[in-house]
Amino acid sequence: MKKQFLNFGLALLLALIVTACQKSKETENLVIDDEMFETGEMPEDFIDHHTAMNSLDFMGIYKGVLPCADCEGIETIIELGSGNSYVKKVIYLGKGDQKVIESGGTFTWNDDGNTITLNEEDVPNQYFVGENVLFHLDIDGNRIEGELASKYRLEKTS
């Protein structure tokens, strides 16, 4: 009886060892194109689906002082919220009343998913969305260039 039990135990142990050492037959074939690494170029059919809209934590409060033609600057606060909502507050610095002008509504994304348009605002009402920053765009929706370019940024504060 002991011999039968010992033989059964050894057979069971051998079966466990054999099945544990076998490689899984389910493998995923990963194809790596060496040419992509050598040239640094992506294939023509490569589509990068990462955009500011789907990759960045863009919701929050952005602040900055934008240039102004007839005042010391335009203190601007934009809060981007859920449901593509926004609240915008501006103060014209150096003006007598220092009144806060508040507006709000919804924003929409461009087709590339990197620029928002504040729908209820007058033109220029577009902002390029970067990592923790909004870049105020010109009347045609282009990034502002030149010596004042760095002044057209709103930094994320929360």
VMD Tcl script that builds the backbone (N, CA, C; Angstrom):
set m [mol new atoms 474]
animate dup $m
set s [atomselect $m all]
$s set {name element resname resid chain x y z} {
  {N N MET 1 A 0.816 -1.176 0.000}
  {CA C MET 1 A 0.000 0.000 0.000}
  {C C MET 1 A 0.868 1.251 0.000}
  {N N LYS 2 A 1.935 1.201 0.851}
  {CA C LYS 2 A 2.828 2.347 0.884}
  {C C LYS 2 A 3.510 2.540 -0.462}
  {N N LYS 3 A 3.820 1.459 -1.117}
  {CA C LYS 3 A 4.500 1.533 -2.410}
  {C C LYS 3 A 3.582 2.163 -3.448}
  {N N GLN 4 A 2.307 1.804 -3.440}
  {CA C GLN 4 A 1.349 2.382 -4.390}
  {C C GLN 4 A 1.186 3.888 -4.126}
  {N N PHE 5 A 1.112 4.251 -2.861}
  {CA C PHE 5 A 0.971 5.655 -2.493}
  {C C PHE 5 A 2.203 6.450 -2.916}
  {N N LEU 6 A 3.389 5.859 -2.707}
  {CA C LEU 6 A 4.641 6.506 -3.099}
  {C C LEU 6 A 4.713 6.655 -4.612}
  {N N ASN 7 A 4.335 5.608 -5.358}
  {CA C ASN 7 A 4.334 5.683 -6.829}
  {C C ASN 7 A 3.354 6.749 -7.323}
  {N N PHE 8 A 2.184 6.823 -6.699}
  {CA C PHE 8 A 1.192 7.831 -7.089}
  {C C PHE 8 A 1.716 9.242 -6.807}
  {N N GLY 9 A 2.330 9.430 -5.671}
  {CA C GLY 9 A 2.897 10.732 -5.305}
  {C C GLY 9 A 3.999 11.158 -6.247}
  {N N LEU 10 A 4.893 10.222 -6.595}
  {CA C LEU 10 A 5.973 10.532 -7.538}
  {C C LEU 10 A 5.419 10.877 -8.924}
  {N N ALA 11 A 4.408 10.142 -9.360}
  {CA C ALA 11 A 3.801 10.414 -10.668}
  {C C ALA 11 A 3.154 11.807 -10.674}
  {N N LEU 12 A 2.497 12.134 -9.576}
  {CA C LEU 12 A 1.869 13.444 -9.466}
  {C C LEU 12 A 2.910 14.555 -9.456}
  {N N LEU 13 A 3.980 14.374 -8.718}
  {CA C LEU 13 A 5.065 15.346 -8.655}
  {C C LEU 13 A 5.707 15.525 -10.021}
  {N N LEU 14 A 5.945 14.422 -10.729}
  {CA C LEU 14 A 6.536 14.481 -12.067}
  {C C LEU 14 A 5.613 15.231 -13.029}
  {N N ALA 15 A 4.320 15.005 -12.941}
  {CA C ALA 15 A 3.359 15.687 -13.810}
  {C C ALA 15 A 3.354 17.191 -13.525}
  {N N LEU 16 A 3.428 17.573 -12.268}
  {CA C LEU 16 A 3.471 18.987 -11.910}
  {C C LEU 16 A 4.732 19.656 -12.432}
  {N N ILE 17 A 5.863 18.980 -12.308}
  {CA C ILE 17 A 7.133 19.546 -12.774}
  {C C ILE 17 A 7.105 19.740 -14.283}
  {N N VAL 18 A 6.605 18.759 -15.006}
  {CA C VAL 18 A 6.570 18.833 -16.474}
  {C C VAL 18 A 5.661 19.970 -16.937}
  {N N THR 19 A 4.488 20.080 -16.340}
  {CA C THR 19 A 3.562 21.138 -16.787}
  {C C THR 19 A 4.043 22.520 -16.359}
  {N N ALA 20 A 4.710 22.639 -15.252}
  {CA C ALA 20 A 5.210 23.935 -14.791}
  {C C ALA 20 A 6.367 24.434 -15.642}
  {N N CYS 21 A 7.132 23.529 -16.209}
  {CA C CYS 21 A 8.303 23.928 -16.991}
  {C C CYS 21 A 7.986 24.192 -18.445}
  {N N GLN 22 A 6.797 23.854 -18.897}
  {CA C GLN 22 A 6.457 24.084 -20.297}
  {C C GLN 22 A 6.192 25.559 -20.528}
  {N N LYS 23 A 6.609 26.050 -21.685}
  {CA C LYS 23 A 6.352 27.439 -22.058}
  {C C LYS 23 A 4.924 27.562 -22.541}
  {N N SER 24 A 4.364 28.711 -22.298}
  {CA C SER 24 A 3.015 28.975 -22.769}
  {C C SER 24 A 3.018 29.003 -24.294}
  {N N LYS 25 A 2.028 28.381 -24.883}
  {CA C LYS 25 A 1.948 28.351 -26.344}
  {C C LYS 25 A 1.326 29.627 -26.892}
  {N N GLU 26 A 0.700 30.418 -26.015}
  {CA C GLU 26 A 0.107 31.674 -26.450}
  {C C GLU 26 A 1.155 32.777 -26.346}
  {N N THR 27 A 1.667 33.179 -27.469}
  {CA C THR 27 A 2.621 34.280 -27.490}
  {C C THR 27 A 2.130 35.325 -28.470}
  {N N GLU 28 A 2.477 36.536 -28.221}
  {CA C GLU 28 A 2.091 37.627 -29.097}
  {C C GLU 28 A 3.277 37.953 -29.989}
  {N N ASN 29 A 3.037 38.032 -31.267}
  {CA C ASN 29 A 4.104 38.372 -32.200}
  {C C ASN 29 A 4.281 39.877 -32.223}
  {N N LEU 30 A 5.458 40.316 -31.878}
  {CA C LEU 30 A 5.790 41.734 -31.871}
  {C C LEU 30 A 6.743 41.986 -33.021}
  {N N VAL 31 A 6.325 42.838 -33.939}
  {CA C VAL 31 A 7.150 43.135 -35.100}
  {C C VAL 31 A 7.793 44.499 -34.889}
  {N N ILE 32 A 9.092 44.540 -34.946}
  {CA C ILE 32 A 9.826 45.784 -34.792}
  {C C ILE 32 A 10.510 46.078 -36.112}
  {N N ASP 33 A 10.235 47.254 -36.626}
  {CA C ASP 33 A 10.812 47.662 -37.891}
  {C C ASP 33 A 12.131 48.381 -37.617}
  {N N ASP 34 A 13.254 47.732 -37.950}
  {CA C ASP 34 A 14.570 48.317 -37.697}
  {C C ASP 34 A 14.760 49.630 -38.434}
  {N N GLU 35 A 14.133 49.775 -39.595}
  {CA C GLU 35 A 14.296 50.996 -40.382}
  {C C GLU 35 A 13.797 52.218 -39.608}
  {N N MET 36 A 12.725 52.047 -38.829}
  {CA C MET 36 A 12.185 53.152 -38.052}
  {C C MET 36 A 13.215 53.641 -37.038}
  {N N PHE 37 A 13.958 52.715 -36.429}
  {CA C PHE 37 A 14.948 53.104 -35.442}
  {C C PHE 37 A 16.186 53.718 -36.088}
  {N N GLU 38 A 16.528 53.250 -37.269}
  {CA C GLU 38 A 17.712 53.765 -37.962}
  {C C GLU 38 A 17.488 55.166 -38.496}
  {N N THR 39 A 16.308 55.435 -39.049}
  {CA C THR 39 A 16.048 56.737 -39.670}
  {C C THR 39 A 15.403 57.727 -38.708}
  {N N GLY 40 A 14.740 57.223 -37.662}
  {CA C GLY 40 A 14.036 58.101 -36.734}
  {C C GLY 40 A 12.721 58.611 -37.293}
  {N N GLU 41 A 12.325 58.098 -38.456}
  {CA C GLU 41 A 11.094 58.538 -39.096}
  {C C GLU 41 A 10.001 57.509 -38.880}
  {N N MET 42 A 8.784 58.014 -38.754}
  {CA C MET 42 A 7.635 57.140 -38.602}
  {C C MET 42 A 7.122 56.764 -39.987}
  {N N PRO 43 A 6.556 55.571 -40.122}
  {CA C PRO 43 A 5.964 55.189 -41.398}
  {C C PRO 43 A 4.835 56.142 -41.782}
  {N N GLU 44 A 4.571 56.244 -43.079}
  {CA C GLU 44 A 3.541 57.172 -43.558}
  {C C GLU 44 A 2.169 56.849 -42.985}
  {N N ASP 45 A 1.896 55.573 -42.742}
  {CA C ASP 45 A 0.586 55.176 -42.249}
  {C C ASP 45 A 0.475 55.216 -40.726}
  {N N PHE 46 A 1.543 55.691 -40.032}
  {CA C PHE 46 A 1.519 55.774 -38.576}
  {C C PHE 46 A 0.644 56.945 -38.153}
  {N N ILE 47 A -0.290 56.685 -37.255}
  {CA C ILE 47 A -1.172 57.725 -36.750}
  {C C ILE 47 A -0.970 57.803 -35.244}
  {N N ASP 48 A -0.571 58.968 -34.766}
  {CA C ASP 48 A -0.400 59.186 -33.333}
  {C C ASP 48 A -1.699 59.781 -32.801}
  {N N HIS 49 A -2.386 59.032 -31.981}
  {CA C HIS 49 A -3.676 59.466 -31.469}
  {C C HIS 49 A -3.560 60.253 -30.167}
  {N N HIS 50 A -2.345 60.585 -29.741}
  {CA C HIS 50 A -2.159 61.381 -28.530}
  {C C HIS 50 A -2.328 62.855 -28.868}
  {N N THR 51 A -3.242 63.503 -28.171}
  {CA C THR 51 A -3.471 64.929 -28.353}
  {C C THR 51 A -3.558 65.580 -26.976}
  {N N ALA 52 A -3.564 66.884 -26.944}
  {CA C ALA 52 A -3.739 67.592 -25.675}
  {C C ALA 52 A -5.089 67.220 -25.070}
  {N N MET 53 A -6.074 67.059 -25.925}
  {CA C MET 53 A -7.425 66.759 -25.461}
  {C C MET 53 A -7.488 65.422 -24.726}
  {N N ASN 54 A -6.792 64.400 -25.226}
  {CA C ASN 54 A -6.916 63.081 -24.609}
  {C C ASN 54 A -5.696 62.644 -23.799}
  {N N SER 55 A -4.630 63.428 -23.807}
  {CA C SER 55 A -3.422 63.020 -23.094}
  {C C SER 55 A -3.036 63.928 -21.929}
  {N N LEU 56 A -3.500 65.150 -21.923}
  {CA C LEU 56 A -3.099 66.096 -20.877}
  {C C LEU 56 A -4.219 66.296 -19.858}
  {N N ASP 57 A -3.821 66.604 -18.653}
  {CA C ASP 57 A -4.771 66.987 -17.610}
  {C C ASP 57 A -4.993 68.486 -17.760}
  {N N PHE 58 A -5.827 68.862 -18.707}
  {CA C PHE 58 A -5.981 70.274 -19.071}
  {C C PHE 58 A -6.957 71.029 -18.181}
  {N N MET 59 A -7.854 70.323 -17.485}
  {CA C MET 59 A -8.828 71.032 -16.652}
  {C C MET 59 A -8.118 71.697 -15.470}
  {N N GLY 60 A -8.527 72.918 -15.149}
  {CA C GLY 60 A -7.916 73.645 -14.048}
  {C C GLY 60 A -7.972 75.141 -14.289}
  {N N ILE 61 A -7.212 75.869 -13.474}
  {CA C ILE 61 A -7.202 77.324 -13.528}
  {C C ILE 61 A -5.869 77.801 -14.097}
  {N N TYR 62 A -5.941 78.698 -15.075}
  {CA C TYR 62 A -4.771 79.256 -15.748}
  {C C TYR 62 A -4.764 80.767 -15.513}
  {N N LYS 63 A -3.574 81.310 -15.211}
  {CA C LYS 63 A -3.467 82.742 -14.928}
  {C C LYS 63 A -2.280 83.343 -15.666}
  {N N GLY 64 A -2.406 84.621 -15.972}
  {CA C GLY 64 A -1.305 85.354 -16.579}
  {C C GLY 64 A -1.721 86.786 -16.851}
  {N N VAL 65 A -0.745 87.589 -17.273}
  {CA C VAL 65 A -1.014 88.980 -17.654}
  {C C VAL 65 A -0.643 89.109 -19.126}
  {N N LEU 66 A -1.656 89.321 -19.945}
  {CA C LEU 66 A -1.454 89.458 -21.387}
  {C C LEU 66 A -1.156 90.913 -21.729}
  {N N PRO 67 A -0.397 91.152 -22.797}
  {CA C PRO 67 A -0.098 92.532 -23.212}
  {C C PRO 67 A -1.369 93.310 -23.565}
  {N N CYS 68 A -1.293 94.612 -23.356}
  {CA C CYS 68 A -2.427 95.498 -23.627}
  {C C CYS 68 A -1.895 96.757 -24.310}
  {N N ALA 69 A -2.596 97.223 -25.344}
  {CA C ALA 69 A -2.155 98.396 -26.095}
  {C C ALA 69 A -2.329 99.691 -25.308}
  {N N ASP 70 A -3.392 99.787 -24.503}
  {CA C ASP 70 A -3.666 101.054 -23.811}
  {C C ASP 70 A -3.777 100.898 -22.294}
  {N N CYS 71 A -3.137 99.878 -21.747}
  {CA C CYS 71 A -3.107 99.713 -20.291}
  {C C CYS 71 A -1.828 98.965 -19.914}
  {N N GLU 72 A -1.643 98.711 -18.619}
  {CA C GLU 72 A -0.420 98.044 -18.149}
  {C C GLU 72 A -0.402 96.546 -18.434}
  {N N GLY 73 A -1.541 95.992 -18.732}
  {CA C GLY 73 A -1.662 94.562 -19.024}
  {C C GLY 73 A -3.069 94.089 -18.712}
  {N N ILE 74 A -3.406 92.920 -19.225}
  {CA C ILE 74 A -4.730 92.353 -18.990}
  {C C ILE 74 A -4.553 91.110 -18.124}
  {N N GLU 75 A -4.834 91.245 -16.831}
  {CA C GLU 75 A -4.761 90.082 -15.954}
  {C C GLU 75 A -5.899 89.143 -16.356}
  {N N THR 76 A -5.536 87.911 -16.710}
  {CA C THR 76 A -6.503 86.965 -17.263}
  {C C THR 76 A -6.470 85.668 -16.465}
  {N N ILE 77 A -7.658 85.209 -16.100}
  {CA C ILE 77 A -7.818 83.933 -15.412}
  {C C ILE 77 A -8.856 83.141 -16.192}
  {N N ILE 78 A -8.469 81.935 -16.603}
  {CA C ILE 78 A -9.406 81.061 -17.297}
  {C C ILE 78 A -9.462 79.742 -16.536}
  {N N GLU 79 A -10.670 79.342 -16.176}
  {CA C GLU 79 A -10.874 78.043 -15.537}
  {C C GLU 79 A -11.573 77.126 -16.529}
  {N N LEU 80 A -10.899 76.023 -16.878}
  {CA C LEU 80 A -11.480 75.025 -17.755}
  {C C LEU 80 A -12.064 73.924 -16.881}
  {N N GLY 81 A -13.337 73.628 -17.090}
  {CA C GLY 81 A -14.019 72.652 -16.250}
  {C C GLY 81 A -14.576 71.487 -17.040}
  {N N SER 82 A -15.302 70.660 -16.333}
  {CA C SER 82 A -15.886 69.479 -16.962}
  {C C SER 82 A -16.981 69.891 -17.937}
  {N N GLY 83 A -17.272 69.018 -18.853}
  {CA C GLY 83 A -18.296 69.304 -19.854}
  {C C GLY 83 A -17.891 70.399 -20.809}
  {N N ASN 84 A -16.563 70.591 -20.969}
  {CA C ASN 84 A -16.034 71.647 -21.844}
  {C C ASN 84 A -16.574 73.020 -21.470}
  {N N SER 85 A -16.666 73.287 -20.173}
  {CA C SER 85 A -17.114 74.592 -19.699}
  {C C SER 85 A -15.906 75.445 -19.319}
  {N N TYR 86 A -16.103 76.744 -19.336}
  {CA C TYR 86 A -15.044 77.660 -18.918}
  {C C TYR 86 A -15.653 78.868 -18.228}
  {N N VAL 87 A -14.821 79.491 -17.389}
  {CA C VAL 87 A -15.115 80.796 -16.799}
  {C C VAL 87 A -13.866 81.635 -17.039}
  {N N LYS 88 A -14.070 82.836 -17.552}
  {CA C LYS 88 A -12.952 83.734 -17.847}
  {C C LYS 88 A -13.148 85.029 -17.078}
  {N N LYS 89 A -12.083 85.467 -16.390}
  {CA C LYS 89 A -12.102 86.736 -15.660}
  {C C LYS 89 A -10.934 87.574 -16.147}
  {N N VAL 90 A -11.199 88.838 -16.451}
  {CA C VAL 90 A -10.137 89.749 -16.876}
  {C C VAL 90 A -10.230 91.062 -16.099}
  {N N ILE 91 A -9.048 91.630 -15.831}
  {CA C ILE 91 A -8.940 92.949 -15.210}
  {C C ILE 91 A -7.943 93.745 -16.045}
  {N N TYR 92 A -8.350 94.915 -16.493}
  {CA C TYR 92 A -7.459 95.798 -17.242}
  {C C TYR 92 A -6.632 96.590 -16.243}
  {N N LEU 93 A -5.375 96.225 -16.106}
  {CA C LEU 93 A -4.492 96.842 -15.122}
  {C C LEU 93 A -4.125 98.264 -15.536}
  {N N GLY 94 A -4.076 99.152 -14.557}
  {CA C GLY 94 A -3.721 100.536 -14.823}
  {C C GLY 94 A -4.903 101.388 -15.207}
  {N N LYS 95 A -6.056 100.810 -15.301}
  {CA C LYS 95 A -7.286 101.569 -15.551}
  {C C LYS 95 A -7.860 101.977 -14.200}
  {N N GLY 96 A -8.603 103.036 -14.161}
  {CA C GLY 96 A -9.104 103.580 -12.904}
  {C C GLY 96 A -9.985 102.643 -12.099}
  {N N ASP 97 A -10.899 101.937 -12.729}
  {CA C ASP 97 A -11.892 101.194 -11.961}
  {C C ASP 97 A -11.451 99.790 -11.532}
  {N N GLN 98 A -10.475 99.181 -12.201}
  {CA C GLN 98 A -9.993 97.834 -11.872}
  {C C GLN 98 A -11.142 96.827 -11.749}
  {N N LYS 99 A -12.136 96.986 -12.594}
  {CA C LYS 99 A -13.328 96.144 -12.572}
  {C C LYS 99 A -13.020 94.754 -13.143}
  {N N VAL 100 A -13.518 93.714 -12.477}
  {CA C VAL 100 A -13.384 92.344 -12.967}
  {C C VAL 100 A -14.507 92.092 -13.965}
  {N N ILE 101 A -14.108 91.700 -15.162}
  {CA C ILE 101 A -15.085 91.362 -16.199}
  {C C ILE 101 A -15.113 89.843 -16.295}
  {N N GLU 102 A -16.269 89.259 -16.003}
  {CA C GLU 102 A -16.395 87.800 -15.973}
  {C C GLU 102 A -17.327 87.333 -17.079}
  {N N SER 103 A -16.925 86.257 -17.725}
  {CA C SER 103 A -17.764 85.633 -18.749}
  {C C SER 103 A -17.583 84.128 -18.641}
  {N N GLY 104 A -18.393 83.403 -19.339}
  {CA C GLY 104 A -18.290 81.949 -19.294}
  {C C GLY 104 A -19.112 81.313 -20.388}
  {N N GLY 105 A -18.967 80.017 -20.490}
  {CA C GLY 105 A -19.692 79.274 -21.501}
  {C C GLY 105 A -19.020 77.941 -21.756}
  {N N THR 106 A -18.956 77.575 -23.020}
  {CA C THR 106 A -18.344 76.304 -23.402}
  {C C THR 106 A -17.202 76.544 -24.380}
  {N N PHE 107 A -16.300 75.578 -24.424}
  {CA C PHE 107 A -15.219 75.626 -25.403}
  {C C PHE 107 A -15.272 74.374 -26.265}
  {N N THR 108 A -14.705 74.496 -27.455}
  {CA C THR 108 A -14.616 73.355 -28.367}
  {C C THR 108 A -13.163 73.141 -28.760}
  {N N TRP 109 A -12.848 71.914 -29.114}
  {CA C TRP 109 A -11.502 71.541 -29.553}
  {C C TRP 109 A -11.422 71.580 -31.066}
  {N N ASN 110 A -10.248 71.906 -31.606}
  {CA C ASN 110 A -10.061 71.817 -33.050}
  {C C ASN 110 A -9.899 70.345 -33.434}
  {N N ASP 111 A -9.834 70.070 -34.733}
  {CA C ASP 111 A -9.742 68.688 -35.216}
  {C C ASP 111 A -8.473 67.980 -34.756}
  {N N ASP 112 A -7.389 68.736 -34.538}
  {CA C ASP 112 A -6.127 68.129 -34.094}
  {C C ASP 112 A -6.105 67.872 -32.588}
  {N N GLY 113 A -7.093 68.386 -31.858}
  {CA C GLY 113 A -7.175 68.156 -30.424}
  {C C GLY 113 A -6.117 68.890 -29.623}
  {N N ASN 114 A -5.625 70.040 -30.144}
  {CA C ASN 114 A -4.582 70.771 -29.428}
  {C C ASN 114 A -4.934 72.235 -29.159}
  {N N THR 115 A -6.046 72.712 -29.675}
  {CA C THR 115 A -6.437 74.115 -29.538}
  {C C THR 115 A -7.905 74.197 -29.149}
  {N N ILE 116 A -8.191 75.064 -28.171}
  {CA C ILE 116 A -9.585 75.277 -27.784}
  {C C ILE 116 A -10.043 76.646 -28.251}
  {N N THR 117 A -11.341 76.741 -28.498}
  {CA C THR 117 A -11.989 78.011 -28.832}
  {C C THR 117 A -13.036 78.277 -27.769}
  {N N LEU 118 A -12.943 79.444 -27.133}
  {CA C LEU 118 A -13.949 79.849 -26.151}
  {C C LEU 118 A -15.136 80.400 -26.943}
  {N N ASN 119 A -16.199 79.623 -27.023}
  {CA C ASN 119 A -17.294 79.899 -27.948}
  {C C ASN 119 A -18.010 81.219 -27.709}
  {N N GLU 120 A -18.136 81.651 -26.481}
  {CA C GLU 120 A -18.888 82.863 -26.184}
  {C C GLU 120 A -18.029 84.124 -26.144}
  {N N GLU 121 A -16.769 84.037 -26.558}
  {CA C GLU 121 A -15.862 85.197 -26.516}
  {C C GLU 121 A -15.670 85.763 -27.917}
  {N N ASP 122 A -15.344 87.060 -27.965}
  {CA C ASP 122 A -14.994 87.693 -29.232}
  {C C ASP 122 A -13.599 87.231 -29.661}
  {N N VAL 123 A -13.349 87.278 -30.956}
  {CA C VAL 123 A -12.038 86.932 -31.503}
  {C C VAL 123 A -11.033 87.980 -31.047}
  {N N PRO 124 A -9.830 87.645 -30.654}
  {CA C PRO 124 A -9.211 86.318 -30.627}
  {C C PRO 124 A -9.640 85.524 -29.398}
  {N N ASN 125 A -10.139 84.331 -29.634}
  {CA C ASN 125 A -10.699 83.511 -28.564}
  {C C ASN 125 A -10.152 82.078 -28.574}
  {N N GLN 126 A -8.968 81.897 -29.141}
  {CA C GLN 126 A -8.388 80.563 -29.233}
  {C C GLN 126 A -7.125 80.459 -28.382}
  {N N TYR 127 A -6.917 79.258 -27.822}
  {CA C TYR 127 A -5.758 78.979 -26.985}
  {C C TYR 127 A -5.188 77.620 -27.354}
  {N N PHE 128 A -3.888 77.586 -27.593}
  {CA C PHE 128 A -3.185 76.327 -27.807}
  {C C PHE 128 A -2.939 75.727 -26.432}
  {N N VAL 129 A -3.270 74.445 -26.245}
  {CA C VAL 129 A -3.160 73.788 -24.948}
  {C C VAL 129 A -1.857 73.004 -24.878}
  {N N GLY 130 A -0.993 73.390 -23.937}
  {CA C GLY 130 A 0.251 72.682 -23.697}
  {C C GLY 130 A 0.241 72.074 -22.305}
  {N N GLU 131 A 1.357 71.498 -21.912}
  {CA C GLU 131 A 1.489 70.904 -20.575}
  {C C GLU 131 A 1.476 72.015 -19.534}
  {N N ASN 132 A 0.364 72.158 -18.808}
  {CA C ASN 132 A 0.182 73.165 -17.752}
  {C C ASN 132 A 0.266 74.600 -18.247}
  {N N VAL 133 A -0.093 74.843 -19.504}
  {CA C VAL 133 A -0.047 76.195 -20.048}
  {C C VAL 133 A -1.064 76.337 -21.189}
  {N N LEU 134 A -1.630 77.540 -21.284}
  {CA C LEU 134 A -2.443 77.925 -22.442}
  {C C LEU 134 A -1.706 79.041 -23.153}
  {N N PHE 135 A -1.548 78.916 -24.466}
  {CA C PHE 135 A -0.924 79.968 -25.270}
  {C C PHE 135 A -2.037 80.716 -25.997}
  {N N HIS 136 A -2.180 82.000 -25.694}
  {CA C HIS 136 A -3.176 82.830 -26.361}
  {C C HIS 136 A -2.757 82.990 -27.827}
  {N N LEU 137 A -3.673 82.716 -28.745}
  {CA C LEU 137 A -3.364 82.767 -30.178}
  {C C LEU 137 A -3.856 84.067 -30.785}
  {N N ASP 138 A -3.303 84.396 -31.949}
  {CA C ASP 138 A -3.702 85.638 -32.615}
  {C C ASP 138 A -5.071 85.499 -33.268}
  {N N ILE 139 A -5.494 86.532 -33.940}
  {CA C ILE 139 A -6.838 86.579 -34.533}
  {C C ILE 139 A -7.067 85.482 -35.581}
  {N N ASP 140 A -5.969 84.988 -36.198}
  {CA C ASP 140 A -6.078 83.928 -37.193}
  {C C ASP 140 A -5.858 82.539 -36.593}
  {N N GLY 141 A -5.656 82.458 -35.284}
  {CA C GLY 141 A -5.450 81.168 -34.629}
  {C C GLY 141 A -4.017 80.678 -34.673}
  {N N ASN 142 A -3.065 81.599 -34.884}
  {CA C ASN 142 A -1.645 81.227 -34.941}
  {C C ASN 142 A -0.937 81.634 -33.649}
  {N N ARG 143 A 0.142 80.897 -33.328}
  {CA C ARG 143 A 0.964 81.267 -32.171}
  {C C ARG 143 A 1.580 82.636 -32.419}
  {N N ILE 144 A 1.622 83.447 -31.399}
  {CA C ILE 144 A 2.197 84.786 -31.497}
  {C C ILE 144 A 3.710 84.661 -31.431}
  {N N GLU 145 A 4.378 85.338 -32.348}
  {CA C GLU 145 A 5.836 85.273 -32.437}
  {C C GLU 145 A 6.428 86.645 -32.138}
  {N N GLY 146 A 7.724 86.685 -32.036}
  {CA C GLY 146 A 8.412 87.947 -31.812}
  {C C GLY 146 A 8.806 88.119 -30.366}
  {N N GLU 147 A 9.240 89.340 -30.034}
  {CA C GLU 147 A 9.785 89.591 -28.701}
  {C C GLU 147 A 8.728 89.519 -27.602}
  {N N LEU 148 A 7.464 89.674 -27.929}
  {CA C LEU 148 A 6.405 89.584 -26.916}
  {C C LEU 148 A 5.770 88.194 -26.825}
  {N N ALA 149 A 6.246 87.235 -27.583}
  {CA C ALA 149 A 5.635 85.897 -27.626}
  {C C ALA 149 A 5.502 85.270 -26.246}
  {N N SER 150 A 6.510 85.448 -25.401}
  {CA C SER 150 A 6.484 84.824 -24.071}
  {C C SER 150 A 5.434 85.444 -23.154}
  {N N LYS 151 A 4.905 86.588 -23.528}
  {CA C LYS 151 A 3.901 87.274 -22.706}
  {C C LYS 151 A 2.489 86.736 -22.932}
  {N N TYR 152 A 2.312 85.905 -23.954}
  {CA C TYR 152 A 0.991 85.400 -24.313}
  {C C TYR 152 A 0.773 83.991 -23.771}
  {N N ARG 153 A 1.114 83.784 -22.499}
  {CA C ARG 153 A 0.976 82.486 -21.833}
  {C C ARG 153 A 0.151 82.643 -20.560}
  {N N LEU 154 A -0.665 81.663 -20.328}
  {CA C LEU 154 A -1.376 81.558 -19.066}
  {C C LEU 154 A -0.916 80.256 -18.416}
  {N N GLU 155 A -0.352 80.352 -17.222}
  {CA C GLU 155 A 0.195 79.187 -16.520}
  {C C GLU 155 A -0.870 78.544 -15.641}
  {N N LYS 156 A -0.873 77.228 -15.614}
  {CA C LYS 156 A -1.827 76.496 -14.778}
  {C C LYS 156 A -1.409 76.612 -13.315}
  {N N THR 157 A -2.388 76.973 -12.475}
  {CA C THR 157 A -2.108 77.123 -11.046}
  {C C THR 157 A -2.729 76.001 -10.225}
  {N N SER 158 A -3.761 75.380 -10.734}
  {CA C SER 158 A -4.377 74.247 -10.022}
  {C C SER 158 A -5.236 73.437 -10.951}
}
mol reanalyze $m
mol bondsrecalc $m
mol representation Tube
mol addrep $m
